């Protein structure tokens, strides 16, 4: 499982790295993301294909800070499930 710690990073660049990594993931693989800004969840929902991932875990890491951990699992893409079209 690959992990991305976004707590001390430039967010737009990190989101680009996550998007590129997600495209290379195989169905069933899991990506772990650690962040301190809850807007990351909204950003990820807007950049990742909604039907191709599942949020399988989310937890707060520290009661005093807003750090959290989330795990996303790659689902099979709709294109790989379909048969011949046309």
Helices and strands as residue ranges (DSSP letters): E 2-5, H 11-24, E 30-35, H 39-47, G 50-52, E 53-60, E 68-74, H 78-81
